[in-house]
Every structure is written in C-alpha cells, then in structure tokens.
C-alpha cells in the first residue's frame, strides 16, 4: 500500500517560506565549520537556509576595524575553523556557496567604555550599554554597521550570494532592574529626558517617586522583574487597572481608588507611547546613517521579542504593522518569536524567529561569556566572588536556559502562521533558525580562558578586607601585563 499524504505534510511543505540561519556569535564558527552548520540546519528544519545572519560585533568587541573608533577587536574575530581568517573570509565563504548575507548588530555595544554614551536608570545609576537615543551613540552604531555593509558589498562583488539585509536586535535596548520594590528602568540620560520632555512635558517627574505608574504593570521579585505585557494598541486605562488588579500589582499603592489608579494608567500609557516613538526614531536614524549613499539599499529589519508591549525593547508590536501604501516605513521586515503573541502582521513582511523571546536568552548567554573572560569585570562586578569552577557552572546553566527556549522540529514550522499569499491575511515570508547547539556551547565554555576573581585569591585570609583583596588582584593583573 502506498503511503498517503496528510494535511500535516501538505501544510509543512507549503508553510516554511524563506529560511534564514542565524549565527548569533562568531565563536560558533570556531567550533564548527560552515558546511557543518548548514547540514545541521537542514537536518533540524528539513530545508537548507537561503541566507545566513552574521554579527558585525560580539559582546566583547568589533569584528573588524572601524575608522574613527578605538574600541577593541573581539578575540573571536579571527581563528575560525576551515582556515577562515577574518570577517570577510566568513562572508566570502557563505556568499560563494550561494547564501545571501544578513548583517546583525546589537546596538548597545557593551564594549564601548564611554560613560557619556551609556544608559542611565531613573535613579541616576549608569549601565555599560550605549543609549541608542543619544545622537553620538547613533554615530558609533551606524559607523560599525555601515563599515560591515561596505566590507560585505566589496566581498560579494563576484559571488552569487549578496548582501540581503541588515538586522537590528533591539530585544534589550532598555534593560530593567529593581531594589526593595523600587523599579529602576532605563534610560533617563540627558538625551532621553530631552526627548521625553519635548514630546510629553512633565512626564518624567511622574516616575521619580515611589510607587509610580510603572508599578501598575511591573513588580520587583526575588528573581527579577515580573511584568504584564498584554498592552494592546487599543488598551484603555480601565484595561490597565484591571490587569494590575488581577495580578495584585496595585497593592503597592496606598490610594487604590479607581480615579487615582485610572490617572496613573493614563500616565503609563503616555510613557509607553513616547518610548515606542523614541525607539523607532533611534532605529530610523541609525539605519539612515549606516545605509546612506548606497546604490542598492539592503532590507532593514527589526528583531524583537514579539510581545504586545516589549518593555526592554520599548515597542508596541501592533504599532509596527501599517499599510505600506500609507507612508514610507523606516523598516522593511520584522522578526519575532511566534510563541509570544497571537498577533499576525497583515501588512509588513515578517519572519518567525524560532526561539522563545527571540534573541533575549541567546544574547544574555554570550554577554555572560564576555564578562567571564574579562579580567576587569572578573575583579570588579558580582561575578568576582565566584571561583572559576563556579563561573563555568553558571555559564552551563545559562546555556541550558538558552537551549531550553529553542523551538525546533518540523511540527514547529507546521504550526506557524500562514505564508503570505493572495488568500492569506498573514504577511509572513519565512522563518529564522538559530545555529546555536548544546554541543557547540559546551565546547565554547570548556575552551574559555577565565581569569581568577576575588574568590580565587587563596592567599587572602578569611577576614581580609574585600577592598584590599580587590586592589591586590588588580595590582597582580598590572604586573602580569
């Protein structure tokens, strides 16, 4: 009896769309050859990728020199498998094999050490990430991305694969923290305060108190920030208060009367609107700088988690989906996690990014890798008190967390929104699979050169002053250099 074909197989064959492989960190190419990553992708998804995503910077440095910047080159910018020497070699290898190239940048560029460009939270504390709303930060980000674009165009002149698009990973532009129930959101640097004050006069003052309107939908917990993200484009103040009461977040307010809470909800909706507009304005400015003067402009892509309101991305997803005929948009595609929302974009082309919260846990893992191998951070931040074996254990735990949020397998593809067609209300054009695996992650962790931290100074007495121990550790670093 001949095997029959079922709706599942038909749906899978028709519903994949264009396939893209994301290589989220250059270290993957140190522990696996390009051909092996392609074969692994095909085995996981039943199809070869049409294009690959390559980073223009890692958490610890650039992938190539950028004129005018003195920032470090990542130690992972060279030493790839298969004899690949540098970024352009990697681009050429994939493009020669017929794969189009997408370039990705995480615009916070944590290795840039200029305090004046960094994020500042609501209480005035700085964070070692660029604020994308700062015009000088935008200059830096655009120069990095634009240099990557120029190198890729130059490298692919005579290859079948070409530069297809540029991707801005915005999943953690505005990180959140908290202490003793007090929320500490970013960013409130001079550039941000100026933008917010110009567009919503007096709004900032409403958040420099406790409790404040954020507390309606955010709550500090022992494991981080608990949040409500079901904030739709048409959500009303009554909806906000209702959500807050369902979760018990409103209990932090002394005045829990409906008129007071509705006023707080109105202020919160103003904040969400202005932060969304500010984020898109920053993304627009960076894309414009990085791509100005090109004969053929690659596709501009925003990568985000995909919640209705992404607190750390600062955007409402529904606001991004507008008829293309109405006005020119500063982006051409959106990539987001399909499991985070039921939203299906009808107008703007989108791809399903097959990882929960998109790049959030992936980026967090590689950020920790960068911190673990940085002698200064091993001596000055919280991980200084972890011994080297403990540090590797934390890295393995973060790797497991990241791998555990992957969406793989044919069934995942079959369940995605319909591919764009004349009869479909969905504008989905394909999916993005990620090349990160546990095997590669384990090899990376075992190969890390983790410098000792405070906890590794065995010569220090148990009662030693931590500050003195820190100073000795820094001094020993200077002697080694």
RAPEGI-V572400 format. One record per residue. N is the residue number from 1. RES is the residue in one letter. BURIAL is # if it has 24 or more other ideal C-beta (glycine too) atoms within 12 Angstrom, else .. Layout:
n:res:burial
N:RES:BURIAL
N:RES:BURIAL
This chain:
n:res:burial
1:X:.
2:X:.
3:X:.
4:X:.
5:X:.
6:X:.
7:X:.
8:X:.
9:X:.
10:X:.
11:X:.
12:X:#
13:X:.
14:X:.
15:X:#
16:X:#
17:X:#
18:X:#
19:X:#
20:X:#
21:X:#
22:X:#
23:X:#
24:X:#
25:X:#
26:X:#
27:X:#
28:X:#
29:X:#
30:X:#
31:X:#
32:X:#
33:X:#
34:X:#
35:X:.
36:X:.
37:X:#
38:X:#
39:X:.
40:X:#
41:X:#
42:X:.
43:X:.
44:X:#
45:X:#
46:X:.
47:X:#
48:X:#
49:X:#
50:X:#
51:X:#
52:X:#
53:X:#
54:X:#
55:X:#
56:X:#
57:X:#
58:X:#
59:X:#
60:X:#
61:X:#
62:X:#
63:X:#
64:X:#
65:X:#
66:X:#
67:X:.
68:X:.
69:X:#
70:X:.
71:X:#
72:X:#
73:X:#
74:X:#
75:X:#
76:X:#
77:X:#
78:X:#
79:X:.
80:X:#
81:X:#
82:X:.
83:X:.
84:X:#
85:X:.
86:X:#
87:X:#
88:X:#
89:X:#
90:X:#
91:X:#
92:X:#
93:X:#
94:X:#
95:X:#
96:X:.
97:X:#
98:X:.
99:X:#
100:X:#
101:X:#
102:X:#
103:X:#
104:X:#
105:X:#
106:X:#
107:X:#
108:X:#
109:X:#
110:X:#
111:X:#
112:X:#
113:X:.
114:X:.
115:X:.
116:X:.
117:X:#
118:X:#
119:X:#
120:X:#
121:X:#
122:X:#
123:X:.
124:X:.
125:X:.
126:X:.
127:X:#
128:X:#
129:X:#
130:X:#
131:X:#
132:X:#
133:X:#
134:X:#
135:X:#
136:X:#
137:X:#
138:X:#
139:X:#
140:X:#
141:X:#
142:X:#
143:X:#
144:X:#
145:X:#
146:X:#
147:X:#
148:X:#
149:X:#
150:X:#
151:X:#
152:X:#
153:X:#
154:X:.
155:X:#
156:X:#
157:X:.
158:X:.
159:X:.
160:X:.
161:X:#
162:X:#
163:X:#
164:X:#
165:X:#
166:X:#
167:X:#
168:X:#
169:X:#
170:X:#
171:X:#
172:X:#
173:X:#
174:X:#
175:X:#
176:X:#
177:X:#
178:X:#
179:X:.
180:X:.
181:X:.
182:X:#
183:X:#
184:X:#
185:X:#
186:X:#
187:X:#
188:X:#
189:X:#
190:X:.
191:X:#
192:X:#
193:X:#
194:X:.
195:X:#
196:X:#
197:X:.
198:X:.
199:X:.
200:X:#
201:X:.
202:X:.
203:X:#
204:X:#
205:X:.
206:X:#
207:X:#
208:X:.
209:X:.
210:X:.
211:X:#
212:X:#
213:X:#
214:X:#
215:X:#
216:X:#
217:X:#
218:X:#
219:X:#
220:X:#
221:X:.
222:X:.
223:X:.
224:X:.
225:X:#
226:X:.
227:X:#
228:X:#
229:X:#
230:X:#
231:X:#
232:X:.
233:X:.
234:X:.
235:X:#
236:X:.
237:X:#
238:X:.
239:X:#
240:X:#
241:X:#
242:X:.
243:X:#
244:X:#
245:X:.
246:X:.
247:X:.
248:X:.
249:X:#
250:X:#
251:X:.
252:X:#
253:X:#
254:X:.
255:X:.
256:X:.
257:X:.
258:X:.
259:X:.
260:X:.
261:X:#
262:X:#
263:X:.
264:X:#
265:X:#
266:X:#
267:X:#
268:X:#
269:X:#
270:X:#
271:X:#
272:X:#
273:X:#
274:X:#
275:X:#
276:X:#
277:X:#
278:X:#
279:X:#
280:X:#
281:X:#
282:X:#
283:X:#
284:X:#
285:X:#
286:X:#
287:X:#
288:X:#
289:X:#
290:X:#
291:X:#
292:X:.
293:X:.
294:X:.
295:X:.
296:X:.
297:X:.
298:X:#
299:X:#
300:X:#
301:X:#
302:X:#
303:X:#
304:X:#
305:X:#
306:X:#
307:X:#
308:X:#
309:X:#
310:X:#
311:X:#
312:X:#
313:X:#
314:X:#
315:X:#
316:X:#
317:X:#
318:X:#
319:X:#
320:X:#
321:X:#
322:X:.
323:X:.
324:X:.
325:X:.
326:X:.
327:X:.
328:X:.
329:X:#
330:X:#
331:X:#
332:X:#
333:X:#
334:X:#
335:X:#
336:X:#
337:X:#
338:X:#
339:X:#
340:X:#
341:X:#
342:X:.
343:X:#
344:X:#
345:X:#
346:X:.
347:X:#
348:X:#
349:X:#
350:X:#
351:X:#
352:X:#
353:X:#
354:X:#
355:X:#
356:X:#
357:X:#
358:X:#
359:X:#
360:X:#
361:X:#
362:X:#
363:X:#
364:X:#
365:X:#
366:X:#
367:X:#
368:X:#
369:X:#
370:X:#
371:X:#
372:X:#
373:X:#
374:X:#
375:X:#
376:X:#
377:X:#
378:X:#
379:X:#
380:X:.
381:X:.
382:X:.
383:X:#
384:X:#
385:X:.
386:X:#
387:X:.
388:X:#
389:X:.
390:X:.
391:X:#
392:X:#
393:X:.
394:X:#
395:X:#
396:X:#
397:X:.
398:X:#
399:X:#
400:X:.
401:X:.
402:X:#
403:X:#
404:X:.
405:X:#
406:X:#
407:X:#
408:X:#
409:X:.
410:X:#
411:X:.
412:X:#
413:X:#
414:X:#
415:X:.
416:X:#
417:X:#
418:X:#
419:X:#
420:X:#
421:X:.
422:X:.
423:X:.
424:X:.
425:X:.
426:X:#
427:X:#
428:X:#
429:X:#
430:X:#
431:X:#
432:X:#
433:X:#
434:X:#
435:X:#
436:X:#
437:X:#
438:X:.
439:X:.
440:X:#
441:X:#
442:X:.
443:X:.
444:X:#
445:X:#
446:X:.
447:X:.
448:X:#
449:X:.
450:X:#
451:X:#
452:X:#
453:X:#
454:X:#
455:X:#
456:X:#
457:X:#
458:X:.
459:X:.
460:X:.
461:X:.
462:X:.
463:X:.
464:X:.
465:X:.
466:X:.
467:X:.
468:X:.
469:X:#
470:X:#
471:X:.
472:X:.
473:X:#
474:X:#
475:X:.
476:X:.
477:X:.
478:X:.
479:X:.
480:X:.
481:X:.
